[in-house]
Amino acid sequence: MVPLMLALLAANGDPAQSATTQAPSKPAKICREGEQVTGSHVRTGSRCLTQEEWQQEDARLTRRPVNMTVTGEQGDGQQTPTRPQ
């Protein structure tokens, strides 16, 4: 009984609304050839991402650290210098 009621409710949808509501088109994928990472002999395969994802990836790869100063508490094994009291 319940499946029959659900089917009737689904069939009574507004036809004007269903005609104007279309599935959004998927963004086009852009494929790039594999890259060789510096210091590695392993080559990656081609990757396919959208234009927005490639822009984010390029921004991430070109981002530089604020500075190259080694500071304490980085977890790199270096002891934090202490001042004599």
Biopython code that builds the backbone (N, CA, C, O; Angstrom):
import numpy as np
from Bio.PDB.StructureBuilder import StructureBuilder

atoms = [
    (1, "MET", "N", (0.815, -1.186, 0.000)),
    (1, "MET", "CA", (0.000, 0.000, 0.000)),
    (1, "MET", "C", (0.871, 1.268, 0.000)),
    (1, "MET", "O", (0.604, 2.215, -0.740)),
    (2, "VAL", "N", (1.908, 1.269, 0.837)),
    (2, "VAL", "CA", (2.789, 2.440, 0.936)),
    (2, "VAL", "C", (3.544, 2.678, -0.368)),
    (2, "VAL", "O", (3.629, 3.829, -0.796)),
    (3, "PRO", "N", (4.105, 1.644, -1.033)),
    (3, "PRO", "CA", (4.789, 1.900, -2.304)),
    (3, "PRO", "C", (3.857, 2.470, -3.364)),
    (3, "PRO", "O", (4.274, 3.295, -4.178)),
    (4, "LEU", "N", (2.587, 2.034, -3.363)),
    (4, "LEU", "CA", (1.614, 2.542, -4.325)),
    (4, "LEU", "C", (1.352, 4.022, -4.087)),
    (4, "LEU", "O", (1.249, 4.790, -5.043)),
    (5, "MET", "N", (1.241, 4.436, -2.827)),
    (5, "MET", "CA", (1.002, 5.842, -2.499)),
    (5, "MET", "C", (2.210, 6.693, -2.896)),
    (5, "MET", "O", (2.047, 7.797, -3.416)),
    (6, "LEU", "N", (3.406, 6.189, -2.658)),
    (6, "LEU", "CA", (4.609, 6.928, -3.025)),
    (6, "LEU", "C", (4.713, 7.087, -4.539)),
    (6, "LEU", "O", (5.121, 8.142, -5.026)),
    (7, "ALA", "N", (4.351, 6.058, -5.276)),
    (7, "ALA", "CA", (4.392, 6.128, -6.731)),
    (7, "ALA", "C", (3.389, 7.152, -7.248)),
    (7, "ALA", "O", (3.688, 7.896, -8.182)),
    (8, "LEU", "N", (2.195, 7.197, -6.642)),
    (8, "LEU", "CA", (1.194, 8.180, -7.055)),
    (8, "LEU", "C", (1.643, 9.604, -6.736)),
    (8, "LEU", "O", (1.437, 10.509, -7.544)),
    (9, "LEU", "N", (2.240, 9.808, -5.600)),
    (9, "LEU", "CA", (2.731, 11.138, -5.237)),
    (9, "LEU", "C", (3.843, 11.583, -6.185)),
    (9, "LEU", "O", (3.896, 12.750, -6.574)),
    (10, "ALA", "N", (4.712, 10.680, -6.549)),
    (10, "ALA", "CA", (5.798, 11.019, -7.461)),
    (10, "ALA", "C", (5.274, 11.322, -8.857)),
    (10, "ALA", "O", (5.826, 12.178, -9.548)),
    (11, "ALA", "N", (4.225, 10.639, -9.282)),
    (11, "ALA", "CA", (3.660, 10.845, -10.616)),
    (11, "ALA", "C", (2.882, 12.153, -10.706)),
    (11, "ALA", "O", (2.723, 12.689, -11.803)),
    (12, "ASN", "N", (2.394, 12.681, -9.587)),
    (12, "ASN", "CA", (1.609, 13.911, -9.580)),
    (12, "ASN", "C", (2.479, 15.162, -9.511)),
    (12, "ASN", "O", (1.966, 16.233, -9.187)),
    (13, "GLY", "N", (3.747, 15.069, -9.794)),
    (13, "GLY", "CA", (4.630, 16.230, -9.751)),
    (13, "GLY", "C", (4.200, 17.285, -10.748)),
    (13, "GLY", "O", (3.499, 16.976, -11.712)),
    (14, "ASP", "N", (4.604, 18.514, -10.535)),
    (14, "ASP", "CA", (4.259, 19.630, -11.413)),
    (14, "ASP", "C", (5.035, 19.497, -12.720)),
    (14, "ASP", "O", (6.266, 19.529, -12.689)),
    (15, "PRO", "N", (4.359, 19.347, -13.892)),
    (15, "PRO", "CA", (5.079, 19.164, -15.147)),
    (15, "PRO", "C", (5.864, 20.409, -15.557)),
    (15, "PRO", "O", (6.917, 20.283, -16.180)),
    (16, "ALA", "N", (5.383, 21.600, -15.225)),
    (16, "ALA", "CA", (6.104, 22.827, -15.584)),
    (16, "ALA", "C", (7.426, 22.905, -14.820)),
    (16, "ALA", "O", (8.445, 23.343, -15.354)),
    (17, "GLN", "N", (7.385, 22.479, -13.587)),
    (17, "GLN", "CA", (8.599, 22.523, -12.773)),
    (17, "GLN", "C", (9.623, 21.508, -13.272)),
    (17, "GLN", "O", (10.818, 21.803, -13.288)),
    (18, "SER", "N", (9.185, 20.333, -13.675)),
    (18, "SER", "CA", (10.121, 19.313, -14.140)),
    (18, "SER", "C", (10.753, 19.700, -15.472)),
    (18, "SER", "O", (11.883, 19.303, -15.757)),
    (19, "ALA", "N", (10.036, 20.473, -16.293)),
    (19, "ALA", "CA", (10.581, 20.886, -17.583)),
    (19, "ALA", "C", (11.669, 21.937, -17.400)),
    (19, "ALA", "O", (12.652, 21.941, -18.141)),
    (20, "THR", "N", (11.506, 22.826, -16.424)),
    (20, "THR", "CA", (12.499, 23.879, -16.216)),
    (20, "THR", "C", (13.667, 23.403, -15.371)),
    (20, "THR", "O", (14.754, 23.976, -15.445)),
    (21, "THR", "N", (13.466, 22.375, -14.577)),
    (21, "THR", "CA", (14.530, 21.861, -13.727)),
    (21, "THR", "C", (15.308, 20.805, -14.500)),
    (21, "THR", "O", (14.794, 19.724, -14.788)),
    (22, "GLN", "N", (16.542, 21.128, -14.827)),
    (22, "GLN", "CA", (17.399, 20.185, -15.523)),
    (22, "GLN", "C", (18.629, 19.927, -14.666)),
    (22, "GLN", "O", (19.024, 20.756, -13.846)),
    (23, "ALA", "N", (19.203, 18.799, -14.868)),
    (23, "ALA", "CA", (20.421, 18.477, -14.128)),
    (23, "ALA", "C", (21.534, 19.436, -14.556)),
    (23, "ALA", "O", (21.715, 19.682, -15.748)),
    (24, "PRO", "N", (22.277, 19.975, -13.586)),
    (24, "PRO", "CA", (23.366, 20.882, -13.965)),
    (24, "PRO", "C", (24.424, 20.127, -14.760)),
    (24, "PRO", "O", (24.736, 18.972, -14.471)),
    (25, "SER", "N", (24.966, 20.802, -15.761)),
    (25, "SER", "CA", (25.974, 20.140, -16.581)),
    (25, "SER", "C", (27.279, 20.016, -15.797)),
    (25, "SER", "O", (27.639, 20.894, -15.012)),
    (26, "LYS", "N", (27.955, 18.940, -16.022)),
    (26, "LYS", "CA", (29.219, 18.703, -15.332)),
    (26, "LYS", "C", (30.303, 19.567, -15.973)),
    (26, "LYS", "O", (30.328, 19.718, -17.195)),
    (27, "PRO", "N", (31.206, 20.140, -15.157)),
    (27, "PRO", "CA", (32.294, 20.923, -15.749)),
    (27, "PRO", "C", (33.228, 20.024, -16.548)),
    (27, "PRO", "O", (33.419, 18.853, -16.219)),
    (28, "ALA", "N", (33.794, 20.579, -17.577)),
    (28, "ALA", "CA", (34.680, 19.806, -18.451)),
    (28, "ALA", "C", (35.971, 19.465, -17.721)),
    (28, "ALA", "O", (36.505, 20.279, -16.966)),
    (29, "LYS", "N", (36.459, 18.275, -17.949)),
    (29, "LYS", "CA", (37.722, 17.829, -17.356)),
    (29, "LYS", "C", (38.864, 18.154, -18.309)),
    (29, "LYS", "O", (38.737, 18.019, -19.526)),
    (30, "ILE", "N", (39.971, 18.580, -17.737)),
    (30, "ILE", "CA", (41.176, 18.879, -18.505)),
    (30, "ILE", "C", (42.242, 17.896, -18.048)),
    (30, "ILE", "O", (42.533, 17.799, -16.855)),
    (31, "CYS", "N", (42.821, 17.169, -18.991)),
    (31, "CYS", "CA", (43.828, 16.162, -18.666)),
    (31, "CYS", "C", (45.226, 16.712, -18.924)),
    (31, "CYS", "O", (45.471, 17.363, -19.939)),
    (32, "ARG", "N", (46.137, 16.444, -17.993)),
    (32, "ARG", "CA", (47.535, 16.835, -18.152)),
    (32, "ARG", "C", (48.383, 15.575, -18.096)),
    (32, "ARG", "O", (48.070, 14.614, -17.394)),
    (33, "GLU", "N", (49.462, 15.615, -18.858)),
    (33, "GLU", "CA", (50.380, 14.481, -18.872)),
    (33, "GLU", "C", (51.050, 14.338, -17.503)),
    (33, "GLU", "O", (51.069, 15.274, -16.704)),
    (34, "GLY", "N", (51.589, 13.166, -17.256)),
    (34, "GLY", "CA", (52.266, 12.912, -16.003)),
    (34, "GLY", "C", (53.508, 13.771, -15.847)),
    (34, "GLY", "O", (54.113, 14.198, -16.831)),
    (35, "GLU", "N", (53.879, 14.017, -14.604)),
    (35, "GLU", "CA", (55.045, 14.833, -14.301)),
    (35, "GLU", "C", (56.055, 13.997, -13.542)),
    (35, "GLU", "O", (55.695, 13.069, -12.817)),
    (36, "GLN", "N", (57.303, 14.331, -13.713)),
    (36, "GLN", "CA", (58.334, 13.653, -12.956)),
    (36, "GLN", "C", (58.702, 14.537, -11.773)),
    (36, "GLN", "O", (59.079, 15.696, -11.946)),
    (37, "VAL", "N", (58.592, 13.985, -10.580)),
    (37, "VAL", "CA", (58.889, 14.718, -9.362)),
    (37, "VAL", "C", (60.394, 14.794, -9.185)),
    (37, "VAL", "O", (61.095, 13.803, -9.389)),
    (38, "THR", "N", (60.892, 15.951, -8.811)),
    (38, "THR", "CA", (62.326, 16.125, -8.604)),
    (38, "THR", "C", (62.811, 15.166, -7.526)),
    (38, "THR", "O", (62.204, 15.062, -6.459)),
    (39, "GLY", "N", (63.888, 14.477, -7.801)),
    (39, "GLY", "CA", (64.461, 13.543, -6.839)),
    (39, "GLY", "C", (63.850, 12.158, -6.906)),
    (39, "GLY", "O", (64.127, 11.322, -6.045)),
    (40, "SER", "N", (63.030, 11.897, -7.905)),
    (40, "SER", "CA", (62.389, 10.597, -8.012)),
    (40, "SER", "C", (62.469, 10.123, -9.461)),
    (40, "SER", "O", (62.415, 10.922, -10.395)),
    (41, "HIS", "N", (62.596, 8.826, -9.624)),
    (41, "HIS", "CA", (62.607, 8.243, -10.960)),
    (41, "HIS", "C", (61.221, 7.761, -11.363)),
    (41, "HIS", "O", (61.024, 7.273, -12.475)),
    (42, "VAL", "N", (60.266, 7.900, -10.458)),
    (42, "VAL", "CA", (58.910, 7.441, -10.709)),
    (42, "VAL", "C", (58.133, 8.551, -11.413)),
    (42, "VAL", "O", (58.121, 9.695, -10.961)),
    (43, "ARG", "N", (57.499, 8.207, -12.504)),
    (43, "ARG", "CA", (56.700, 9.164, -13.260)),
    (43, "ARG", "C", (55.228, 8.889, -12.966)),
    (43, "ARG", "O", (54.793, 7.738, -12.922)),
    (44, "THR", "N", (54.475, 9.961, -12.766)),
    (44, "THR", "CA", (53.054, 9.798, -12.481)),
    (44, "THR", "C", (52.277, 9.700, -13.790)),
    (44, "THR", "O", (52.748, 10.160, -14.831)),
    (45, "GLY", "N", (51.113, 9.114, -13.741)),
    (45, "GLY", "CA", (50.263, 9.011, -14.918)),
    (45, "GLY", "C", (49.539, 10.316, -15.176)),
    (45, "GLY", "O", (49.657, 11.258, -14.391)),
    (46, "SER", "N", (48.796, 10.383, -16.258)),
    (46, "SER", "CA", (48.065, 11.602, -16.563)),
    (46, "SER", "C", (46.924, 11.782, -15.556)),
    (46, "SER", "O", (46.373, 10.809, -15.042)),
    (47, "ARG", "N", (46.585, 13.038, -15.289)),
    (47, "ARG", "CA", (45.534, 13.364, -14.330)),
    (47, "ARG", "C", (44.509, 14.251, -15.015)),
    (47, "ARG", "O", (44.866, 15.124, -15.806)),
    (48, "CYS", "N", (43.241, 14.030, -14.715)),
    (48, "CYS", "CA", (42.160, 14.815, -15.289)),
    (48, "CYS", "C", (41.400, 15.505, -14.158)),
    (48, "CYS", "O", (40.834, 14.847, -13.285)),
    (49, "LEU", "N", (41.394, 16.842, -14.184)),
    (49, "LEU", "CA", (40.694, 17.643, -13.188)),
    (49, "LEU", "C", (39.941, 18.760, -13.898)),
    (49, "LEU", "O", (40.162, 19.015, -15.081)),
    (50, "THR", "N", (39.048, 19.424, -13.166)),
    (50, "THR", "CA", (38.342, 20.562, -13.733)),
    (50, "THR", "C", (39.257, 21.789, -13.730)),
    (50, "THR", "O", (40.313, 21.778, -13.099)),
    (51, "GLN", "N", (38.848, 22.843, -14.437)),
    (51, "GLN", "CA", (39.653, 24.060, -14.512)),
    (51, "GLN", "C", (39.888, 24.640, -13.112)),
    (51, "GLN", "O", (40.998, 25.071, -12.801)),
    (52, "GLU", "N", (38.862, 24.654, -12.278)),
    (52, "GLU", "CA", (38.985, 25.196, -10.927)),
    (52, "GLU", "C", (39.966, 24.368, -10.094)),
    (52, "GLU", "O", (40.779, 24.925, -9.357)),
    (53, "GLU", "N", (39.890, 23.038, -10.212)),
    (53, "GLU", "CA", (40.802, 22.173, -9.452)),
    (53, "GLU", "C", (42.242, 22.367, -9.916)),
    (53, "GLU", "O", (43.156, 22.336, -9.093)),
    (54, "TRP", "N", (42.467, 22.567, -11.228)),
    (54, "TRP", "CA", (43.828, 22.811, -11.720)),
    (54, "TRP", "C", (44.353, 24.145, -11.200)),
    (54, "TRP", "O", (45.531, 24.246, -10.859)),
    (55, "GLN", "N", (43.504, 25.169, -11.132)),
    (55, "GLN", "CA", (43.932, 26.461, -10.605)),
    (55, "GLN", "C", (44.341, 26.338, -9.147)),
    (55, "GLN", "O", (45.341, 26.925, -8.734)),
    (56, "GLN", "N", (43.580, 25.579, -8.359)),
    (56, "GLN", "CA", (43.927, 25.366, -6.951)),
    (56, "GLN", "C", (45.242, 24.596, -6.829)),
    (56, "GLN", "O", (46.071, 24.911, -5.974)),
    (57, "GLU", "N", (45.431, 23.597, -7.676)),
    (57, "GLU", "CA", (46.661, 22.796, -7.661)),
    (57, "GLU", "C", (47.870, 23.659, -8.029)),
    (57, "GLU", "O", (48.915, 23.564, -7.384)),
    (58, "ASP", "N", (47.737, 24.500, -9.060)),
    (58, "ASP", "CA", (48.833, 25.374, -9.467)),
    (58, "ASP", "C", (49.160, 26.384, -8.379)),
    (58, "ASP", "O", (50.332, 26.675, -8.140)),
    (59, "ALA", "N", (48.144, 26.923, -7.717)),
    (59, "ALA", "CA", (48.376, 27.875, -6.633)),
    (59, "ALA", "C", (49.086, 27.196, -5.468)),
    (59, "ALA", "O", (49.962, 27.794, -4.843)),
    (60, "ARG", "N", (48.719, 25.963, -5.172)),
    (60, "ARG", "CA", (49.348, 25.227, -4.067)),
    (60, "ARG", "C", (50.823, 24.952, -4.372)),
    (60, "ARG", "O", (51.673, 25.035, -3.486)),
    (61, "LEU", "N", (51.117, 24.625, -5.629)),
    (61, "LEU", "CA", (52.495, 24.297, -5.988)),
    (61, "LEU", "C", (53.393, 25.527, -6.054)),
    (61, "LEU", "O", (54.597, 25.419, -5.821)),
    (62, "THR", "N", (52.839, 26.685, -6.365)),
    (62, "THR", "CA", (53.660, 27.889, -6.475)),
    (62, "THR", "C", (53.743, 28.660, -5.165)),
    (62, "THR", "O", (54.517, 29.612, -5.062)),
    (63, "ARG", "N", (52.973, 28.274, -4.175)),
    (63, "ARG", "CA", (53.000, 28.965, -2.884)),
    (63, "ARG", "C", (54.331, 28.696, -2.184)),
    (63, "ARG", "O", (54.777, 27.552, -2.095)),
    (64, "ARG", "N", (54.944, 29.741, -1.700)),
    (64, "ARG", "CA", (56.216, 29.617, -0.991)),
    (64, "ARG", "C", (55.998, 29.821, 0.499)),
    (64, "ARG", "O", (55.052, 30.498, 0.904)),
    (65, "PRO", "N", (56.861, 29.244, 1.308)),
    (65, "PRO", "CA", (56.753, 29.506, 2.742)),
    (65, "PRO", "C", (57.090, 30.970, 3.028)),
    (65, "PRO", "O", (57.741, 31.634, 2.222)),
    (66, "VAL", "N", (56.645, 31.459, 4.170)),
    (66, "VAL", "CA", (56.882, 32.852, 4.543)),
    (66, "VAL", "C", (58.369, 33.134, 4.583)),
    (66, "VAL", "O", (58.828, 34.129, 4.022)),
    (67, "ASN", "N", (59.122, 32.277, 5.234)),
    (67, "ASN", "CA", (60.574, 32.397, 5.231)),
    (67, "ASN", "C", (61.175, 31.021, 5.484)),
    (67, "ASN", "O", (60.464, 30.071, 5.812)),
    (68, "MET", "N", (62.458, 30.929, 5.333)),
    (68, "MET", "CA", (63.126, 29.633, 5.486)),
    (68, "MET", "C", (63.850, 29.519, 6.828)),
    (68, "MET", "O", (64.760, 28.700, 6.961)),
    (69, "THR", "N", (63.472, 30.312, 7.813)),
    (69, "THR", "CA", (64.111, 30.302, 9.115)),
    (69, "THR", "C", (63.664, 29.082, 9.907)),
    (69, "THR", "O", (62.473, 28.778, 9.974)),
    (70, "VAL", "N", (64.624, 28.386, 10.505)),
    (70, "VAL", "CA", (64.314, 27.247, 11.357)),
    (70, "VAL", "C", (64.037, 27.785, 12.749)),
    (70, "VAL", "O", (64.871, 28.477, 13.333)),
    (71, "THR", "N", (62.885, 27.473, 13.270)),
    (71, "THR", "CA", (62.509, 27.925, 14.608)),
    (71, "THR", "C", (62.273, 26.715, 15.490)),
    (71, "THR", "O", (62.157, 25.591, 15.003)),
    (72, "GLY", "N", (62.202, 26.949, 16.770)),
    (72, "GLY", "CA", (61.953, 25.868, 17.712)),
    (72, "GLY", "C", (60.535, 25.357, 17.617)),
    (72, "GLY", "O", (59.668, 25.987, 17.012)),
    (73, "GLU", "N", (60.313, 24.211, 18.222)),
    (73, "GLU", "CA", (58.988, 23.603, 18.282)),
    (73, "GLU", "C", (58.442, 23.205, 16.917)),
    (73, "GLU", "O", (57.226, 23.170, 16.725)),
    (74, "GLN", "N", (59.319, 22.907, 15.972)),
    (74, "GLN", "CA", (58.848, 22.443, 14.669)),
    (74, "GLN", "C", (58.807, 20.922, 14.588)),
    (74, "GLN", "O", (58.275, 20.364, 13.628)),
    (75, "GLY", "N", (59.355, 20.265, 15.570)),
    (75, "GLY", "CA", (59.388, 18.825, 15.518)),
    (75, "GLY", "C", (60.485, 18.303, 14.605)),
    (75, "GLY", "O", (60.409, 17.169, 14.133)),
    (76, "ASP", "N", (61.514, 19.125, 14.349)),
    (76, "ASP", "CA", (62.585, 18.701, 13.463)),
    (76, "ASP", "C", (63.787, 18.153, 14.226)),
    (76, "ASP", "O", (64.831, 17.887, 13.631)),
    (77, "GLY", "N", (63.646, 17.986, 15.527)),
    (77, "GLY", "CA", (64.723, 17.406, 16.321)),
    (77, "GLY", "C", (65.717, 18.422, 16.844)),
    (77, "GLY", "O", (66.597, 18.063, 17.627)),
    (78, "GLN", "N", (65.612, 19.661, 16.447)),
    (78, "GLN", "CA", (66.539, 20.697, 16.902)),
    (78, "GLN", "C", (66.080, 21.181, 18.284)),
    (78, "GLN", "O", (64.894, 21.411, 18.517)),
    (79, "GLN", "N", (67.037, 21.325, 19.177)),
    (79, "GLN", "CA", (66.728, 21.814, 20.516)),
    (79, "GLN", "C", (66.486, 23.322, 20.473)),
    (79, "GLN", "O", (67.179, 24.049, 19.760)),
    (80, "THR", "N", (65.508, 23.779, 21.233)),
    (80, "THR", "CA", (65.248, 25.205, 21.331)),
    (80, "THR", "C", (66.305, 25.820, 22.230)),
    (80, "THR", "O", (66.484, 25.348, 23.353)),
    (81, "PRO", "N", (67.020, 26.862, 21.785)),
    (81, "PRO", "CA", (68.037, 27.462, 22.620)),
    (81, "PRO", "C", (67.383, 28.143, 23.832)),
    (81, "PRO", "O", (66.326, 28.765, 23.725)),
    (82, "THR", "N", (68.042, 28.005, 24.977)),
    (82, "THR", "CA", (67.539, 28.642, 26.191)),
    (82, "THR", "C", (68.547, 29.691, 26.643)),
    (82, "THR", "O", (69.752, 29.527, 26.457)),
    (83, "ARG", "N", (68.062, 30.735, 27.219)),
    (83, "ARG", "CA", (68.926, 31.801, 27.720)),
    (83, "ARG", "C", (69.349, 31.469, 29.142)),
    (83, "ARG", "O", (68.547, 30.966, 29.929)),
    (84, "PRO", "N", (70.577, 31.743, 29.468)),
    (84, "PRO", "CA", (71.001, 31.528, 30.855)),
    (84, "PRO", "C", (70.280, 32.518, 31.782)),
    (84, "PRO", "O", (70.054, 33.675, 31.427)),
    (85, "GLN", "N", (69.944, 32.053, 32.924)),
    (85, "GLN", "CA", (69.211, 32.897, 33.895)),
    (85, "GLN", "C", (70.151, 33.673, 34.767)),
    (85, "GLN", "O", (69.709, 34.428, 35.633)),
]
sb = StructureBuilder()
sb.init_structure("model")
sb.init_model(0)
sb.init_chain("A")
sb.init_seg("    ")
for serial, (resi, resn, name, xyz) in enumerate(atoms, 1):
    if name == "N":
        sb.init_residue(resn, " ", resi, " ")
    sb.init_atom(name, np.array(xyz, "f"), 0.0, 1.0, " ", f" {name:<3s}", serial, name[0])
structure = sb.get_structure()
